[in-house]
Amino acid sequence: MKKTMLMLVLMILTITSSFAQFIEIGDNESTASTTTVPFSGLWDYGWSTAVIPGELIGSAIEINSISFDVFNTPVNYETLSQKVYIRHTEVDTASVQYPDPENNGYTLVFDGDIYWNGQGWQGINLATNFNYDGSSNLEIVWENWDGSYVSGFPTFRKTAVDYNVAAYKRADNNFPAVAGTFTQEYPNIRLGFASEGAPGNPEIVSPANNAANLELDTELVWTYGENTEFIHVYFSENQEDVLSSQASALVVDGDLVTSFSPTLENASVYYWKVAASNTTSEIVASTNVYSFSTTYGVAELPYSQDFEDVTPPALPLGWSSFYESTTTYSYVDTYIGQAYEGANALRIANSSDVTGTYIAVLPQIE
């Protein structure tokens, strides 16, 4: 029954294009979203596990990336300390018990921070590729060790099924290494895979994604993988031009280099990505789009800020925050509502720790 049901509701695509090679699993016409798998930004910590039937993957592949179809429109949403594990399995359904991936034969394929920005397919390039055997079911465990809640978290386009395809557990204050809850839904997922002769994934070294208040002599630095012959770097103040690899954003065109020094202006936000290619493969391996902002100074006094030109919870350009508290319910951000005038306001709050330190730092005065 399960196999018949899967054939009815899932759209399974093996796609090769000049920019990616991946298997897509899920109903891409779904109009529903989930915050259970892979993680929920509503909670400080959590884990999830999902089982992908081998018949939906179809053949042996070397998985090098995992992506999800972001349903809403997060703005540079940061998830810290995310861990992703994969293993082969013969079971068809998820277990509600904590998978304890460090001790149960899983491979740690990613351990780091992830940024989510806007709608559409986003995810991670694996630090360690996973060689799928072509027949077993595949189990993916996602652990959220971020440790804090911030509004504006992503939701993911989902596919509903009629069996326990996944399980999850979320908690505040401490990681929940205990039994969770079954769910009969999973996020649409793309498994990117390596092709013989294809270039390895480039990796951005600096500046860090969402870095703020950078100096005008900031240099873009990256590394590239095996089989790389050409590097293309896209850089612009227009995010869409970088996302769509427009020629107007191309600043490195084929040179096999690992750095670039752009011309920067004060008080500006820039977007960039690195793509690698060669002459023997049609595949182009690309990083996610990163962003950073340059220094912002207040040139004239008096200075005022109404917080209306930013998307909450982001602070205005040039602003930064600091807080020190015994709890995770600390906020120094832009907030929708409770404004004296307009839609937005600065929020400095913690409902459960009146002894904490919460500071909003204004731009420097030039």
SERO-4910 file (N, C-alpha, C, O; in steps of 0.05 Angstrom, whole numbers):
BEGIN
 pado doro    nc1    nc2    nc3   cac1   cac2   cac3    cc1    cc2    cc3    oc1    oc2    oc3
  Met    A     17    -24      0      0      0      0     17     25      0     11     45    -14
  Lys    A     39     25     15     56     48     17     68     55    -10     68     78    -18
  Lys    A     77     34    -25     90     39    -50     70     52    -70     77     70    -84
  Thr    A     45     42    -71     25     53    -88     19     82    -81     17     99    -99
  Met    A     17     87    -55     12    114    -47     34    133    -55     29    156    -64
  Leu    A     59    125    -52     81    142    -59     81    149    -89     87    171    -96
  Met    A     74    130   -106     73    135   -134     51    156   -141     54    170   -162
  Leu    A     31    157   -125      9    176   -130     16    204   -122      8    223   -136
  Val    A     30    208    -99     32    234    -88     60    247    -92     63    271    -87
  Leu    A     80    231    -99    107    242   -101    115    248   -129    109    233   -148
  Met    A    129    270   -132    141    276   -158    171    271   -155    183    285   -139
  Ile    A    182    252   -170    209    245   -167    224    253   -193    217    243   -214
  Leu    A    243    270   -191    257    280   -214    287    275   -212    299    281   -191
  Thr    A    299    264   -233    328    264   -235    335    285   -256    328    281   -279
  Ile    A    348    306   -247    352    329   -265    382    334   -269    397    335   -250
  Thr    A    390    337   -294    417    346   -300    414    372   -316    400    373   -336
  Ser    A    427    392   -306    428    418   -320    456    428   -319    474    416   -308
  Ser    A    460    452   -331    487    463   -331    494    473   -303    518    480   -299
  Phe    A    476    474   -285    482    484   -259    479    464   -236    488    469   -214
  Ala    A    466    441   -241    461    423   -218    454    396   -228    444    392   -250
  Gln    A    460    376   -211    450    349   -216    439    339   -190    453    338   -170
  Phe    A    413    333   -190    401    326   -165    376    308   -170    366    307   -192
  Ile    A    368    295   -148    343    280   -148    324    296   -130    330    302   -107
  Glu    A    300    303   -140    280    318   -125    258    299   -116    247    284   -132
  Ile    A    251    299    -91    231    282    -79    210    299    -65    217    315    -48
  Gly    A    185    296    -73    163    310    -61    144    321    -81    149    321   -106
  Asp    A    121    330    -72    100    341    -88    106    371    -92    101    387    -74
  Asn    A    116    378   -116    123    406   -119     99    425   -124    103    449   -127
  Glu    A     75    413   -125     51    430   -127     37    433   -100     16    445    -98
  Ser    A     50    423    -79     39    425    -52     37    455    -44     55    470    -50
  Thr    A     15    462    -30     12    489    -21     13    490     10      3    509     22
  Ala    A     24    469     22     26    468     51     55    468     60     73    460     44
  Ser    A     60    476     84     88    478     94     90    465    121     70    460    135
  Thr    A    115    460    129    120    447    155    142    461    170    159    474    158
  Thr    A    142    458    197    164    467    214    173    445    232    186    450    252
  Thr    A    166    420    225    174    398    241    201    385    232    218    378    248
  Val    A    204    383    206    228    371    194    237    390    171    220    399    156
  Pro    A    262    398    169    284    387    185    287    399    213    298    386    231
  Phe    A    278    424    217    280    437    243    259    458    246    246    466    227
  Ser    A    255    467    271    237    489    276    252    511    290    263    507    312
  Gly    A    252    535    278    265    558    291    250    569    314    259    587    328
  Leu    A    226    558    319    210    567    342    221    557    369    214    567    390
  Trp    A    239    538    367    251    526    391    281    529    392    294    532    371
  Asp    A    292    528    416    321    532    419    337    508    408    358    511    395
  Tyr    A    327    484    413    341    459    405    321    440    393    296    443    395
  Gly    A    331    419    379    313    399    369    328    379    351    350    383    343
  Trp    A    314    357    346    324    337    327    301    327    309    278    328    318
  Ser    A    307    318    286    288    305    269    301    282    254    326    283    249
  Thr    A    285    263    246    295    241    229    274    234    208    250    234    214
  Ala    A    283    229    184    264    222    162    277    200    146    301    199    141
  Val    A    259    181    136    268    158    121    259    162     92    235    165     86
  Ile    A    278    162     73    272    164     45    274    136     32    295    124     33
  Pro    A    252    126     21    254     99      8    274     98    -14    275    117    -31
  Gly    A    289     77    -15    309     74    -36    298     75    -64    312     85    -83
  Glu    A    273     66    -68    261     66    -95    257     94   -106    255     98   -130
  Leu    A    257    114    -88    254    142    -97    280    154   -105    281    175   -119
  Ile    A    302    142    -97    329    152   -105    337    138   -131    347    151   -149
  Gly    A    334    111   -131    336     97   -156    363     85   -164    364     64   -177
  Ser    A    385     98   -157    411     88   -165    432     98   -145    427    116   -129
  Ala    A    455     85   -147    478     93   -130    488    121   -138    493    126   -161
  Ile    A    490    139   -118    500    166   -123    518    174   -100    516    164    -78
  Glu    A    535    193   -106    551    206    -85    538    232    -78    542    253    -91
  Ile    A    523    232    -56    508    256    -48    527    278    -37    543    273    -20
  Asn    A    525    302    -49    542    323    -40    528    348    -31    541    368    -23
  Ser    A    501    348    -32    486    371    -22    457    362    -15    447    342    -26
  Ile    A    445    377      3    417    373     11    403    400     10    413    419     22
  Ser    A    380    402     -3    366    427     -5    336    422      1    325    401     -3
  Phe    A    324    444     11    295    444     17    282    468      4    295    488      0
  Asp    A    256    465     -2    241    486    -16    229    504      6    208    498     17
  Val    A    242    527     11    233    546     31    206    558     22    204    568      0
  Phe    A    186    556     39    159    564     32    153    593     37    140    606     21
  Asn    A    164    604     59    159    632     66    183    649     57    198    640     39
  Thr    A    186    673     67    207    690     58    224    700     81    223    724     88
  Pro    A    241    683     93    259    692    114    279    712    103    285    712     79
  Val    A    289    729    120    309    750    112    335    745    126    337    750    150
  Asn    A    355    734    112    381    728    124    378    715    151    392    723    170
  Tyr    A    361    695    153    356    682    179    379    663    185    386    645    169
  Glu    A    391    666    208    415    651    216    407    627    234    394    631    255
  Thr    A    416    603    227    413    580    245    441    570    251    456    562    233
  Leu    A    449    572    276    476    565    285    477    536    293    457    524    301
  Ser    A    501    525    291    507    498    302    487    477    293    474    464    310
  Gln    A    485    473    267    467    453    256    484    428    249    506    431    237
  Lys    A    475    404    256    489    380    250    471    362    233    447    358    239
  Val    A    482    350    212    466    333    194    481    306    191    505    306    187
  Tyr    A    466    284    195    477    257    193    461    241    173    437    246    169
  Ile    A    474    222    160    461    204    141    470    176    146    493    171    153
  Arg    A    452    156    141    460    128    141    441    112    123    419    121    118
  His    A    450     89    115    433     70    101    416     55    122    425     52    145
  Thr    A    392     48    115    375     33    133    357     14    118    350     19     94
  Glu    A    348     -7    131    329    -26    118    301    -21    128    282    -33    118
  Val    A    297     -4    148    270      2    159    255     20    139    268     36    125
  Asp    A    229     18    140    212     34    122    201     59    135    193     78    122
  Thr    A    200     59    161    188     81    176    207     91    197    226     78    204
  Ala    A    202    116    206    219    128    225    214    116    253    193    105    258
  Ser    A    234    119    270    231    112    298    226    137    315    238    158    309
  Val    A    210    135    335    204    158    352    226    162    373    227    183    386
  Gln    A    244    143    376    266    145    395    288    164    385    292    167    361
  Tyr    A    301    178    403    324    195    395    344    178    380    353    158    391
  Pro    A    352    186    356    369    169    340    398    166    349    412    148    341
  Asp    A    407    184    366    434    183    377    454    178    355    468    157    355
  Pro    A    457    195    335    472    189    311    502    185    316    515    171    300
  Glu    A    513    196    337    541    192    343    548    163    349    571    155    346
  Asn    A    528    148    358    533    121    368    518     99    353    518     76    361
  Asn    A    505    106    330    489     87    316    494     85    286    476     80    271
  Gly    A    519     90    278    527     84    251    520    105    230    520     99    206
  Tyr    A    515    129    239    510    151    220    536    164    212    556    163    227
  Thr    A    536    177    189    559    193    180    552    222    184    532    232    174
  Leu    A    569    237    198    565    266    201    574    279    175    597    278    168
  Val    A    555    291    161    561    303    135    562    333    135    571    346    116
  Phe    A    552    345    157    552    375    159    551    382    188    536    371    204
  Asp    A    567    403    196    568    413    223    575    443    220    598    450    218
  Gly    A    555    460    221    561    489    218    536    506    219    515    497    228
  Asp    A    539    530    209    517    550    209    504    552    181    518    547    161
  Ile    A    479    558    180    464    560    155    448    586    155    437    593    176
  Tyr    A    447    599    132    430    623    129    408    618    109    413    605     88
  Trp    A    385    628    115    361    624     97    352    651     89    348    669    105
  Asn    A    348    655     63    341    681     53    322    679     29    329    670      8
  Gly    A    297    687     34    277    687     12    266    659      8    272    640     22
  Gln    A    249    657    -13    236    632    -20    253    615    -39    273    624    -50
  Gly    A    245    590    -42    258    572    -61    278    553    -49    281    551    -25
  Trp    A    292    539    -67    309    517    -58    335    528    -46    350    543    -58
  Gln    A    339    520    -21    363    528     -6    372    505     12    356    488     19
  Gly    A    397    505     19    407    483     36    436    484     41    448    505     45
  Ile    A    449    461     40    477    458     47    493    442     27    482    423     15
  Asn    A    518    449     23    537    432     11    550    415     33    558    426     53
  Leu    A    551    389     29    561    371     50    591    374     54    606    377     34
  Ala    A    600    374     79    628    374     84    641    347     78    664    346     71
  Thr    A    625    326     81    633    299     74    612    287     56    589    283     64
  Asn    A    619    280     31    600    268     13    592    241     24    607    227     37
  Phe    A    567    233     17    556    207     26    551    189      1    537    197    -17
  Asn    A    564    166      1    561    147    -21    536    129    -16    538    110     -1
  Tyr    A    515    136    -30    490    120    -28    493     95    -45    503     96    -67
  Asp    A    484     72    -34    489     46    -46    470     39    -69    475     19    -83
  Gly    A    449     54    -73    431     49    -96    407     31    -90    390     28   -107
  Ser    A    405     20    -66    383      2    -60    371      6    -32    347      3    -28
  Ser    A    387     12    -12    377     15     15    359     40     17    360     57      0
  Asn    A    344     41     39    330     66     46    351     85     58    372     76     67
  Leu    A    345    110     58    363    131     68    351    145     91    328    155     89
  Glu    A    366    147    113    356    161    137    373    186    141    397    185    142
  Ile    A    359    209    144    373    235    148    365    245    176    341    249    181
  Val    A    384    250    193    380    262    219    390    290    219    413    295    211
  Trp    A    374    309    229    381    337    231    380    345    260    359    342    273
  Glu    A    402    356    271    402    365    298    406    395    299    425    406    286
  Asn    A    388    409    313    390    438    317    401    444    344    388    440    365
  Trp    A    426    454    345    439    461    370    442    492    372    460    501    386
  Asp    A    425    507    359    428    536    358    427    548    386    443    565    393
  Gly    A    408    539    403    407    549    430    391    574    435    390    584    457
  Ser    A    378    585    414    362    609    418    339    609    398    341    597    377
  Tyr    A    319    625    404    296    629    387    297    657    376    301    676    391
  Val    A    294    660    350    291    686    337    268    684    317    266    664    302
  Ser    A    251    703    316    228    703    298    238    705    269    261    713    264
  Gly    A    220    699    250    227    701    222    240    676    211    251    676    189
  Phe    A    237    653    225    249    628    216    236    617    191    213    623    185
  Pro    A    250    600    176    239    589    151    218    567    156    219    553    176
  Thr    A    199    564    138    182    541    137    187    527    110    199    540     92
  Phe    A    179    502    107    188    486     84    164    473     71    146    462     84
  Arg    A    163    475     44    142    462     29    142    432     35    164    420     35
  Lys    A    119    420     40    118    393     50    101    375     32     85    384     16
  Thr    A    105    349     36     89    328     24     77    310     46     92    301     63
  Ala    A     51    306     45     38    289     65     37    260     55     32    255     31
  Val    A     40    241     73     38    212     67     20    199     88      9    213    106
  Asp    A     15    173     86     -3    160    105     11    140    123      0    120    132
  Tyr    A     37    145    129     52    129    147     72    146    162     76    169    154
  Asn    A     85    136    182    104    151    198    131    154    185    149    139    190
  Val    A    133    173    166    157    177    151    179    191    166    202    189    159
  Ala    A    171    205    188    191    221    202    183    223    232    161    216    239
  Ala    A    202    233    248    197    238    276    213    263    284    233    269    271
  Tyr    A    205    276    306    219    300    314    215    305    344    197    294    356
  Lys    A    233    322    355    230    331    382    243    358    384    265    363    374
  Arg    A    229    377    398    240    404    402    239    411    431    223    400    446
  Ala    A    256    430    440    256    438    468    270    465    470    286    473    453
  Asp    A    265    479    492    280    503    499    299    496    521    296    477    537
  Asn    A    321    512    523    341    511    544    361    488    542    384    493    548
  Asn    A    352    464    534    371    442    532    364    424    508    341    423    500
  Phe    A    384    410    498    379    393    475    363    368    484    371    356    504
  Pro    A    342    361    470    324    339    479    332    312    469    321    302    449
  Ala    A    351    299    482    360    273    474    341    251    485    350    233    499
  Val    A    316    254    478    294    237    488    275    231    465    278    242    443
  Ala    A    256    213    470    237    205    450    220    229    441    215    248    456
  Gly    A    213    228    415    198    250    404    170    242    394    156    226    407
  Thr    A    161    254    372    134    251    361    136    243    332    152    254    317
  Phe    A    118    224    324    117    217    296    103    239    280     88    255    290
  Thr    A    110    240    254     95    257    235     92    243    208    110    228    200
  Gln    A     70    247    195     65    235    169     68    256    147     51    259    129
  Glu    A     89    271    149     96    291    129    126    295    129    139    290    149
  Tyr    A    136    305    107    165    311    105    169    335     86    152    339     69
  Pro    A    191    349     89    196    371     70    205    361     43    220    342     42
  Asn    A    196    374     22    206    367     -4    237    371     -4    247    390      8
  Ile    A    251    353    -16    280    352    -13    293    347    -40    283    332    -57
  Arg    A    316    359    -44    334    353    -66    360    341    -56    373    353    -38
  Leu    A    368    319    -67    394    307    -61    412    312    -85    409    300   -106
  Gly    A    431    331    -81    450    336   -102    471    315   -102    478    304    -80
  Phe    A    482    308   -125    502    287   -126    524    293   -145    520    307   -165
  Ala    A    547    282   -139    571    286   -155    570    269   -180    559    247   -180
  Ser    A    581    280   -202    583    265   -227    612    263   -234    628    281   -229
  Glu    A    620    240   -246    648    235   -253    658    258   -271    646    264   -292
  Gly    A    680    269   -263    692    291   -278    681    318   -271    693    338   -280
  Ala    A    660    320   -256    648    346   -249    666    360   -229    680    347   -213
  Pro    A    666    387   -228    682    402   -209    671    398   -181    647    396   -177
  Gly    A    689    398   -161    680    397   -133    668    424   -125    672    444   -138
  Asn    A    654    423   -103    641    448    -94    661    468    -83    678    461    -67
  Pro    A    660    493    -93    676    514    -80    665    521    -53    642    516    -47
  Glu    A    682    532    -36    674    540     -9    682    568     -3    705    575     -8
  Ile    A    664    585      7    671    612     14    686    612     41    677    600     60
  Val    A    708    626     42    724    629     66    717    654     82    712    653    106
  Ser    A    716    677     68    710    702     81    702    723     59    710    720     36
  Pro    A    686    743     67    675    747     94    652    728    100    640    716     82
  Ala    A    647    724    126    626    707    134    599    717    124    595    741    121
  Asn    A    580    699    120    554    707    111    541    725    131    542    720    155
  Asn    A    529    747    122    516    767    138    535    784    155    526    798    173
  Ala    A    561    783    149    580    800    164    572    829    160    563    838    139
  Ala    A    576    844    182    567    872    182    590    891    189    609    883    202
  Asn    A    587    916    180    606    937    187    634    931    177    654    937    192
  Leu    A    637    920    153    663    913    143    676    938    131    663    957    121
  Glu    A    703    938    131    718    960    120    718    958     89    711    938     77
  Leu    A    725    981     77    724    983     48    746    967     33    744    964      9
  Asp    A    766    958     48    787    942     35    782    912     39    801    896     36
  Thr    A    757    904     46    751    876     49    755    860     24    748    869      2
  Glu    A    767    837     26    773    819      4    755    795      4    750    784     26
  Leu    A    746    786    -19    730    761    -21    750    738    -24    767    738    -41
  Val    A    746    717     -7    765    694     -7    749    668     -8    729    666      5
  Trp    A    758    649    -24    745    623    -26    765    602    -33    789    607    -38
  Thr    A    756    577    -32    772    554    -42    756    540    -63    732    544    -65
  Tyr    A    770    523    -79    756    508    -99    763    478    -97    785    472    -86
  Gly    A    746    461   -108    750    432   -105    764    420   -129    774    434   -147
  Glu    A    765    393   -129    779    379   -150    764    383   -177    741    390   -177
  Asn    A    779    378   -198    769    380   -226    760    408   -233    744    412   -252
  Thr    A    769    428   -219    761    456   -225    782    468   -244    806    468   -239
  Glu    A    772    479   -266    789    493   -286    783    523   -287    801    539   -293
  Phe    A    758    530   -282    750    558   -284    734    566   -259    718    551   -248
  Ile    A    738    591   -251    723    603   -229    708    627   -240    719    644   -254
  His    A    682    628   -232    666    652   -238    655    663   -212    642    648   -197
  Val    A    659    688   -208    649    701   -184    628    722   -192    633    739   -209
  Tyr    A    605    720   -179    583    740   -184    581    757   -159    579    747   -137
  Phe    A    580    783   -163    581    803   -141    565    827   -149    569    839   -170
  Ser    A    546    835   -131    529    857   -137    514    867   -113    511    852    -93
  Glu    A    504    891   -114    484    900    -94    456    890   -100    438    893    -83
  Asn    A    453    878   -123    427    867   -131    427    837   -126    441    822   -141
  Gln    A    413    828   -106    414    799    -99    404    782   -122    415    760   -126
  Glu    A    383    790   -136    372    774   -157    391    770   -180    392    748   -192
  Asp    A    408    790   -186    428    787   -207    448    766   -200    458    751   -217
  Val    A    455    763   -174    474    743   -166    460    715   -166    472    696   -176
  Leu    A    436    714   -156    422    688   -155    419    677   -183    422    653   -187
  Ser    A    413    694   -203    408    684   -230    433    685   -248    431    682   -272
  Ser    A    456    691   -236    482    690   -250    482    709   -275    490    701   -297
  Gln    A    473    733   -270    472    753   -292    501    762   -299    518    765   -282
  Ala    A    505    767   -325    531    776   -334    539    803   -322    563    808   -318
  Ser    A    519    819   -315    525    845   -303    537    842   -276    550    861   -266
  Ala    A    534    819   -263    545    815   -236    572    799   -237    584    794   -216
  Leu    A    581    791   -260    605    774   -263    630    791   -260    635    810   -275
  Val    A    646    785   -239    670    800   -234    695    784   -237    717    795   -241
  Val    A    693    757   -235    715    739   -242    705    720   -263    685    706   -258
  Asp    A    717    721   -287    706    706   -310    726    685   -320    738    689   -340
  Gly    A    728    663   -305    743    640   -314    771    638   -302    783    616   -304
  Asp    A    782    658   -289    808    657   -278    808    637   -254    790    638   -237
  Leu    A    829    620   -252    831    601   -231    845    614   -207    868    610   -202
  Val    A    829    630   -192    839    646   -170    823    640   -145    802    627   -146
  Thr    A    833    649   -122    819    644    -97    813    669    -81    806    668    -58
  Ser    A    815    692    -94    808    717    -80    801    739   -101    809    737   -124
  Phe    A    787    759    -92    780    782   -108    776    806    -90    764    804    -69
  Ser    A    786    829    -99    783    854    -83    763    873    -97    771    886   -116
  Pro    A    738    873    -88    718    890   -101    721    919    -93    733    926    -72
  Thr    A    709    937   -108    707    965   -101    681    968    -84    659    962    -94
  Leu    A    684    977    -60    662    979    -41    656   1008    -33    673   1025    -34
  Glu    A    631   1012    -26    622   1038    -16    612   1035     12    603   1014     20
  Asn    A    614   1057     28    603   1056     55    573   1052     55    559   1059     35
  Ala    A    563   1041     77    534   1038     81    520   1023     58    499   1031     49
  Ser    A    532   1001     50    521    986     28    520    956     35    535    946     51
  Val    A    501    942     22    498    913     25    505    900     -1    495    909    -22
  Tyr    A    522    880      0    531    866    -24    524    836    -23    523    825     -1
  Tyr    A    520    824    -46    514    795    -48    535    783    -67    544    796    -86
  Trp    A    543    758    -62    562    745    -79    561    715    -78    552    703    -58
  Lys    A    571    702    -98    574    673    -98    597    665   -116    606    681   -133
  Val    A    606    640   -113    628    630   -129    619    605   -144    606    587   -132
  Ala    A    625    602   -170    618    579   -185    643    567   -198    661    582   -207
  Ala    A    644    541   -199    667    526   -210    659    509   -234    637    498   -233
  Ser    A    675    507   -254    669    491   -278    694    481   -291    716    487   -282
  Asn    A    691    464   -311    713    454   -327    705    447   -355    682    451   -362
  Thr    A    723    437   -371    717    432   -399    706    405   -405    698    399   -427
  Thr    A    706    387   -385    697    359   -389    670    353   -379    659    332   -384
  Ser    A    658    372   -364    631    367   -352    613    391   -356    623    414   -357
  Glu    A    588    386   -359    568    408   -362    560    418   -335    546    439   -333
  Ile    A    568    405   -313    559    413   -287    575    437   -277    600    437   -279
  Val    A    561    456   -266    574    479   -252    568    477   -223    545    476   -215
  Ala    A    589    475   -206    586    473   -177    586    501   -165    605    517   -171
  Ser    A    567    508   -149    564    536   -139    560    536   -109    548    518    -97
  Thr    A    570    557    -96    563    563    -68    535    574    -66    523    582    -87
  Asn    A    525    576    -42    501    592    -37    509    622    -40    532    629    -40
  Val    A    489    638    -42    493    667    -43    499    678    -15    483    674      4
  Tyr    A    521    691    -11    529    704     14    524    734     12    523    745    -10
  Ser    A    521    746     36    518    775     36    535    787     58    542    774     77
  Phe    A    541    813     55    555    828     77    549    857     73    540    866     52
  Ser    A    553    873     94    549    902     93    574    916    101    590    906    117
  Thr    A    578    940     91    601    956     98    595    976    120    572    979    128
  Thr    A    615    990    129    612   1008    152    592   1030    146    589   1039    123
  Tyr    A    578   1038    167    558   1058    164    563   1079    186    562   1072    209
  Gly    A    568   1104    178    573   1125    197    552   1146    197    540   1151    175
  Val    A    546   1158    219    527   1180    221    542   1206    215    560   1214    231
  Ala    A    536   1219    193    551   1242    185    540   1268    197    555   1287    200
  Glu    A    514   1268    203    502   1293    213    486   1287    238    473   1266    241
  Leu    A    486   1305    257    469   1304    281    449   1327    280    456   1348    269
  Pro    A    425   1324    292    416   1300    306    410   1277    286    405   1282    262
  Tyr    A    411   1253    297    406   1229    281    380   1215    291    376   1214    315
  Ser    A    364   1206    272    339   1192    280    336   1167    263    347   1165    241
  Gln    A    322   1147    274    317   1122    260    289   1112    266    282   1109    290
  Asp    A    272   1108    246    244   1099    251    240   1069    246    218   1060    251
  Phe    A    261   1055    237    260   1025    234    239   1016    213    232    993    212
  Glu    A    231   1035    196    211   1028    176    222   1016    150    208   1004    134
  Asp    A    248   1020    146    261   1011    121    275    984    123    291    977    106
  Val    A    269    969    144    282    943    147    260    922    151    237    929    158
  Thr    A    267    897    146    248    875    150    254    861    176    276    849    179
  Pro    A    236    863    196    241    850    222    247    821    219    235    808    202
  Pro    A    265    810    235    277    822    259    304    836    254    317    844    273
  Ala    A    311    841    228    337    853    222    338    881    233    318    896    233
  Leu    A    362    889    243    366    917    251    374    934    227    383    923    207
  Pro    A    371    960    229    380    977    207    410    975    201    425    966    219
  Leu    A    418    983    177    445    982    169    463    998    189    456   1021    195
  Gly    A    484    986    197    502   1000    216    497    995    245    514   1000    262
  Trp    A    473    984    251    466    977    279    476    949    285    479    932    268
  Ser    A    482    945    311    489    918    320    477    914    348    467    933    360
  Ser    A    479    890    358    466    884    384    485    868    402    503    854    392
  Phe    A    480    869    427    495    853    447    476    847    470    462    865    480
  Tyr    A    476    822    478    461    815    503    474    793    518    486    775    506
  Glu    A    471    793    543    482    773    561    461    766    582    452    783    597
  Ser    A    453    741    582    430    733    598    432    704    607    447    688    594
  Thr    A    418    697    628    417    669    637    396    653    622    394    628    627
  Thr    A    380    665    606    359    651    591    362    656    561    379    673    553
  Thr    A    347    642    545    349    645    516    327    664    504    325    666    480
  Tyr    A    311    676    521    290    693    511    298    722    511    285    739    522
  Ser    A    321    728    498    332    755    496    328    766    468    332    752    449
  Tyr    A    320    791    467    314    803    441    325    832    440    319    848    457
  Val    A    342    836    420    350    863    412    347    864    382    366    856    367
  Asp    A    324    872    373    318    870    344    296    890    336    286    904    353
  Thr    A    290    889    310    267    904    300    242    887    303    242    864    297
  Tyr    A    221    900    313    196    885    320    172    898    307    170    922    306
  Ile    A    155    881    296    130    891    285    109    895    307    103    876    321
  Gly    A    100    919    310     79    924    330     90    940    354    114    943    357
  Gln    A     72    950    370     78    966    394     95    991    388    109   1001    405
  Ala    A     93   1000    363    108   1025    356     91   1049    363     67   1049    361
  Tyr    A    105   1070    371     92   1096    377     80   1107    351     59   1119    351
  Glu    A     95   1103    329     86   1113    303     97   1094    282    120   1086    284
  Gly    A     81   1087    262     90   1069    242     86   1040    249     73   1034    269
  Ala    A     98   1022    234     93    993    238    114    980    256    108    961    270
  Asn    A    139    989    254    161    976    268    172    992    292    167   1016    294
  Ala    A    186    977    309    198    990    332    223    974    340    226    951    332
  Leu    A    240    987    355    263    973    367    254    958    392    241    969    409
  Arg    A    260    932    393    253    915    416    278    908    431    297    896    420
  Ile    A    278    915    457    299    906    476    284    893    499    272    907    515
  Ala    A    285    867    500    267    853    519    277    826    527    292    813    512
  Asn    A    269    818    551    271    791    561    251    788    583    253    800    604
  Ser    A    231    771    578    208    769    597    215    753    622    200    754    641
  Ser    A    238    739    622    244    722    645    271    727    659    278    713    677
  Asp    A    285    748    650    311    754    663    314    785    664    324    797    645
  Val    A    306    796    686    308    825    690    336    834    697    342    858    698
  Thr    A    354    815    703    382    822    711    401    821    687    425    827    691
  Gly    A    392    813    664    409    811    641    418    838    630    408    859    638
  Thr    A    437    837    611    447    861    597    438    860    568    443    840    554
  Tyr    A    425    881    559    415    882    532    422    910    520    413    930    530
  Ile    A    437    910    498    447    935    487    442    935    457    449    916    443
  Ala    A    431    957    447    430    963    419    451    984    413    452   1005    424
  Val    A    469    977    394    492    994    387    486   1009    362    481    997    341
  Leu    A    486   1036    364    481   1053    341    505   1055    323    527   1049    331
  Pro    A    501   1064    298    524   1069    280    543   1089    292    535   1106    308
  Gln    A    569   1087    284    589   1106    295    584   1133    283    574   1136    261
  Ile    A    591   1154    299    589   1181    290    615   1190    276    636   1188    288
  Glu    A    613   1198    251    637   1204    236    648   1232    244    669   1241    234
***
